[in-house]
């Protein structure tokens, strides 16, 4: 990934990116590199238990570190409680939000994202995995997010439900949601390393308008 790589254009181009099991996607550590799936487009990243899809740094093993590259961003058409019903991702990763609670932005299965979460400026950084306004038609399970320099998984609004996520070694929050997420999560493990880390879970509704609807109201089960 050389800089920002966009799938779709939020203006009627709705392709599907298919990533085969065993694929390794490397983010350029010399630029702000990320993969962003735009509203209406889809990602089908389906790995296998012994042959996962890996998003990682382009540095050699042993030299990789938190924040080497940006991360994975998926933008959907489900509701968020932001003004106008839409939001825009940090560092220009795309617009998200809409009215389709059943929106389908694709599939992430047996995927690992590591050494992401690049800090773009003192006040702006990327999450390793950003799930923005995803609907209930999106499938996410068996996801490992490792050694990011911001939040591991950030969920903004939407109704997406996921299972089997593990987050390890992040410098900020492990799981962060806001702006009206109303989905479910089950079988989640967060492991912080001893050198750095913030919250296990940061949970918000809308920082500027606590009464904004839809309220954040997810259900979590089997969390360690």
N, C-alpha and C positions, 0 to 999 in steps of 0.2 A: 504494500500500500504506500504509494508515493503521494503524500499530502492527503487531502480529503477525497475519498472515493464515494460517489453517490450512485445509488441504484434508484432510477426514476427521477422525476423532476418536479413533482407536486403540481403538475400542470397537464395531467392527462396521460403521461407516459408511465405505464404500470407494469414493468417487466418483473420477472421472477428470477432471482439469482439462486442457482442450485450449486451447492458445494458438496463434493463427494466425500464419503468416509475416508479418513486418513490424510486429508488435505491439511497442509500447514500454510497458514496465511501470516506473513510477517509484516509488521508495521515499521516504516522507515524511522529510525531513531534520530535522524538529522532534521526532521520536519515535524509539523503537527499532522500526524497521519492518523486516519480513522476510516472506518467503513460505516456509511450512513444509508439506511434503507428508508426511502421517503414514503410519505402517505400514499396509499394505493399500491405501491410496489410490495414485493414479498421476498423473503429469504427462506430457502429450504436447505438448511444445514443439518443433515441427518448423519451422524456418525454411528459407530458401533462400540459396544463395551470395550473391546480390545483393539479398536481402531478408531479413536476419536478424531474429531476435527479440532485443530489447535490454532488459536490466534495468539501470536507471540511477537517478541522483539526480533529485529533483524540482526542483533548482536549475537556473537557466538555463545553457546552454552558456557556457563561459568562467569560470564561478563554481563549478563542481563540483570536489570534491576527495576524497581518500581518506577513507573513513569517514563519508560523508554519510548512509548508511543501513546496515541490517544485512546482508542477503544472501539467498541461496537455499539452503534446507536440504531435503534429501530423506532420509527415514528409511525403512529397509527391514527385512526379516525374515530376513536372512542371519546367519550366526554371527559373534559377536565374542568375544574372550577376556576379557571383563570378568566380575566376580563375578555369578553368577546369569544370565549370558548376555545381559544387557541393559545399556544405558546411557541416560542422559538428557542431552540437549543443553544447552549453556549458555543462559542467559537463557530457559529454558522453551520451547525449540523442539521438544520432543517426545521420546518414548521410541523406541529403536531396538534391533534385535537379535532373533534367533530361530534357527530350525533349517533354513530353506529356502535352500539354496545357489543354487537357480535362481530366486529371487525376482525378480519383474519390477515395478520401480517406475516404468516408463515410458520416455520418450525425451527426450533433449536433443540436437538437431542444429542446427547453424548458429545458435548462441546466443552473445550477448556479455553479460557481467556486469561492470559498471564502477562505480567510486567507492563500493564497499561496504566491509565489514569494520569496522563501527562498534564503537568501544570503549565498553562499557557502564559499566565501572568500572576502577580501576587494575589489577585482577586478572582481569578478565573481558571478553572481546571476541568478536565474531563473525567467522567466515571469510567470504570472498566467496562461495565455493561449498563446502557441506558435504555430502559423500556418505557417509552413515552406514549401514553394514550393508546395502549394496545387493547384490543377487544377480546372477548371470550373465545373467539374462533382461533386465536393464536395458540400454538402448542409449544410449551417450554418444559422440558424435564431433563434430568441428568446433566446439569450444568456445573462446572467447577470454575471458580474465578479466583485467581491466585496472584498475590503480590502486586496490588495496584497502589498508586499514590494518591488516590482520592477514594470516593465510595466504591465499594465492590459492585453492588447492584442498586441502581436508583430507579424507582418506579414513580412516574408522574401520571396521576389519573388513570382512567381506563378501568377495564373489568377483567384483565388477564388473570388466569389461574395457572399456577405452576407447581411442580413437584420435584423433589430431589435436587436441591441446590446446596453446594458447599462453598464457603468463602474462606480463604486462608491468607493470613499475612498482610492485611491491608493497613495503610497508614491512617485512614479515616474510618467512616462508618462501614459496617458490613452490609447492612440492608437499610435503605433509606426510602421512605415513600412520602408523598405529599399530593395535594391538589386533587383529591377525590378518588383515590384508588379504592375500588369496591370488589376486588377479586379475592382469591384464596391462595394460600401457600401451605404446602405440607411436606414434611421431611426436609428440614433445613438445619444445617450445621454451620456455625460460625466459629472459626478458630483464630484468635489474635496471637501474633508473635510477641515476644517479650520486649522488642526494641521500640515499638511504636504502635499506635492504634487509638481509635476514639470509641464511638458507641457500638455496641452490638447491633442495636436497632435505633434509628432515629425516625420518629413517626410524627407527621404534621398533616394539617388540613390545608390552610392557606395562610401564610405568614402575615400578609397584608390585610386579610379579611377572614377572621376565624369563623364567621358564619356562612361563608361561601358554600354553595351546593353545586354538585353532589358532595356530601361529606365523605372524607376518607373513612372507610369502614370495612377493612379487610378482615378475613378470618385466617389465623395461623394455627397449625396443628403440628405436633411432634417437632419441636424446636429445641436445639441444644446450643 
